[in-house]
Amino acid sequence: MSRPVFSFRPNMENPEHRRAWKILQGVPEGQKNLFLVRAILKEDFARHLERVVRKAVREELEGVRLEKRAALSEPEIPGAEIPEPEIPGQMLDFLSRIE
């Protein structure tokens, strides 16, 4: 049985191709096939994992009921007020000196 042949011809005008070529050049001779096999399998696994996660999230969200709530313009606790921030005296003194 003959081995299939794959030829990688990067387009050096494409930034992703240039980056891939630079990475591949850093792989020691005799290990490039293994490197490419692992890269391809890792990409395939990542796609599979993404599909599994998306499916799980979809299944979980099927039982969730979303409600649109109006933004509150006042504090949730009746009678509670949002305190005004206090400006430290040192800052006021500094600002009065630069006037």
C-alpha positions in Angstrom: 0.0 0.0 0.0 1.5 3.4 -1.0 1.5 6.3 1.4 -0.6 9.3 0.5 1.3 12.5 -0.1 0.3 16.0 1.2 1.9 19.2 0.0 1.7 22.3 2.1 2.2 25.5 0.0 1.7 28.5 2.2 0.6 31.8 0.7 3.2 34.1 2.3 0.9 37.1 1.8 -1.6 35.6 4.2 -0.6 36.3 7.8 -2.0 33.0 9.1 0.0 31.1 6.5 3.2 33.0 7.4 2.6 32.2 11.1 1.9 28.6 10.4 5.0 28.3 8.2 7.2 29.9 10.9 5.9 27.4 13.5 6.4 24.5 11.2 9.9 25.6 10.5 10.6 25.4 14.2 9.6 21.7 14.3 12.7 19.4 14.1 13.2 17.4 11.0 11.7 13.9 11.3 8.9 15.2 13.6 6.9 17.3 11.2 4.5 14.5 10.2 3.8 13.8 13.9 3.4 17.5 14.5 0.9 17.9 11.7 -1.1 14.8 12.7 -1.4 16.1 16.3 -2.4 19.6 15.1 -5.1 18.1 12.9 -6.4 15.8 15.6 -6.4 18.6 18.2 -8.4 20.9 15.8 -10.9 18.0 15.2 -11.2 17.4 18.9 -11.8 21.1 19.6 -14.6 21.2 17.1 -16.1 18.0 18.6 -15.8 19.5 22.1 -17.5 22.8 20.9 -20.4 20.8 19.5 -20.8 18.8 22.7 -20.8 22.0 24.8 -23.2 23.8 22.6 -25.6 20.8 22.7 -25.4 20.6 26.5 -26.0 24.4 26.8 -28.9 24.2 24.4 -30.4 21.3 26.4 -30.0 23.2 29.7 -31.5 26.3 28.3 -34.6 24.5 27.0 -36.0 24.5 30.6 -35.1 28.1 31.3 -37.8 30.8 30.9 -36.3 34.2 30.2 -38.2 37.4 31.2 -37.5 40.9 30.1 -37.4 43.2 33.1 -37.4 47.0 32.9 -34.4 48.7 34.3 -35.0 50.1 37.7 -34.6 53.9 38.0 -34.9 53.9 41.8 -33.2 51.7 44.4 -34.9 48.3 45.0 -35.4 48.9 48.7 -38.1 51.5 49.3 -36.8 54.5 51.2 -33.2 53.6 50.6 -31.1 56.4 49.1 -27.9 56.2 47.2 -25.4 58.3 49.2 -23.5 61.1 47.3 -19.8 60.4 47.1 -17.8 62.4 49.7 -14.9 64.4 48.3 -12.0 64.3 50.7 -10.9 67.7 52.3 -7.4 67.3 51.0 -8.7 67.2 47.4 -10.8 70.3 48.0 -7.8 72.1 49.4 -5.7 71.1 46.4 -8.3 72.2 44.0 -8.8 75.6 45.7 -5.0 76.2 45.5 -4.9 75.7 41.7 -7.6 78.2 41.0 
